[in-house]
Amino acid sequence: EGFLTDREQRKVWGVGILYVLGFPILILMIVVGALKATTPGENNPNCPAEPNLPWFLLTGGVGITFLLLVRIGLNNLMHCMKNYLKCCHDVAGCFCEFSCNLIYDILVMVMMVMWMITVTWWVFRHKVGPSKLYTVIGRENLDLFRASIGDNDTIHDVQFTDPLSESYCDHLLFMVAFVLLSLGWIVLTGALIVFIADKIFNKIVCCSLCRNITHNKLSETDEEQIRLNPDSNDMSSNYAINL
């Protein structure tokens, strides 16, 4: 089995490699956001161009960390139920674990993608600047898009030298947000590829093989019983003929 389909190959110290890559990014988001945040709704001297930028990092880091910790707990719970509860059949336990994890993973993926798209727009628009956005997207299309999402803020050409200007943002804060969002898209893309390869293809094929193996075992057991009791089968056949 390969990296995408073998769970053990994707572990570092017993934890999935995507979690190992993701948690340092989330911790950095939380720390930088907490250090640069001010009271919500007030002007932020650390980033007048985007006052809520620290809160984007802080809430995103805390929220995604919580979702990933719940995912680890759910995975361990399903694994224990499948392995230790005698009332659960092997195939039924496999199906239960697959279904619960699949539903949760889809919900988390959807929420993370929605958060990433939203925050990426709020951050990257200042990095690109209004003139380039209007040139690439078109003034009318951009205005319609911003109106549809309720974006009434001014788009600045962000700069890091004049703290008194409205276009100013702390260089560390903005670049951490910009780089971490870029890395976040890479990690999310990798998680999506692993998710499709592991959950969709590997697990479905595995469950199909389990069902076939179970069916073959039952067939072999019946054949062995017939071979072990040929006389009883002949007697049953003769009895049926006499009748």
C-alpha positions, -999 to +999 in steps of 0.1 A: +000+000+000+011+036-006+013+067+014-022+079+005-039+046+014-019+032+043-028+050+075+004+038+093+026+054+067+010+087+073+018+088+111+045+106+130+047+095+167+013+079+163-003+111+149-013+117+113+013+136+094-013+162+083-020+169+119+017+173+126+019+198+098-013+216+107-010+221+144+021+243+143+004+266+118-027+268+140-006+275+171+012+303+153-022+318+142-034+318+178-003+334+192+001+362+167-036+369+167-038+371+205-007+394+206-020+419+180-058+418+187-077+447+203-113+450+214-136+440+185-152+470+168-124+494+178-096+508+157-066+486+157-033+506+156-015+474+146-035+472+114-058+501+104-061+487+069-078+455+083-086+460+120-102+425+125-072+407+110-059+395+144-094+381+152-094+362+119-063+345+129-073+339+165-108+326+159-097+305+129-068+289+148-089+281+179-119+268+159-099+246+135-078+232+164-110+223+182-124+205+151-092+186+146-090+175+183-126+163+181-117+144+149-088+126+167-111+117+196-139+105+173-114+084+154-101+068+186-136+062+198-147+045+166-115+024+166-121+012+202-157+004+195-148-017+164-120-036+182-133-042+217-171-044+216-181-080+210-215-070+199-201-053+168-195-075+138-162-068+119-179-056+088-205-037+107-178-020+128-159-011+098-189+004+081-199+023+113-163+038+116-162+047+080-197+064+080-191+084+111-157+096+101-168+103+066-197+125+076-176+144+101-148+149+076-171+163+050-187+188+074-152+199+086-139+202+051-169+224+041-165+247+071-127+250+066-131+258+029-158+285+037-136+300+064-105+299+041-123+315+012-137+343+034-104+352+052-084+348+020-105+375+004-102+399+034-064+395+035-053+391-001-074+420-015-051+444+004-020+426-008-032+427-045-045+463-042-077+479-057-062+489-091-050+453-099-083+438-088-103+462-110-080+454-139-082+417-135-119+412-124-134+444-139-150+472-119-186+462-124-179+425-115-159+434-085-185+458-072-212+432-076-192+406-059-184+429-029-221+439-027-231+403-026-209+395+004-216+428+022-181+441+018-182+479+022-147+484+034-120+503+016-094+482-002-060+495+004-026+490-011-012+478+022+021+493+034+042+486+064+062+519+070+037+547+080+017+537+111-004+569+108-018+560+074-051+540+070-033+516+046-008+506+073-006+471+088+020+456+110+044+437+088+046+406+111+009+404+115+000+408+078+028+385+065+020+358+090-016+359+079-006+360+042+019+331+045-002+310+068-032+313+045-010+302+016+003+272+036-032+265+048-044+261+012-015+237+006-023+216+037-060+217+029-054+205-006-032+177+007-059+167+032-084+167+004-063+144-017-057+120+012-094+122+021-104+112-014-078+085-018-083+070+017-120+075+026-135+072-009-115+047-028-095+027-002-124+022+023-150+014-003-128-011-020-118-025+015-155-029+025-162-046-008-133-071-002-145-077+033-180-087+021-165-110-006-142-126+019-171-132+043-192-147+015-164-170+003-157-182+039-194-191+043-194-210+010-162-229+019-178-239+053-209-252+035-187-272+011-167-287+040-199-298+058-211-315+027-178-334+023-178-344+060-213-357+059-218-374+025-239-402+039-264-379+055-267-360+022-272-393+003-298-405+028-316-372+024-315-375-013-328-411-013-355-402+012-366-373-011-366-397-041-387-424-023-412-398-013 
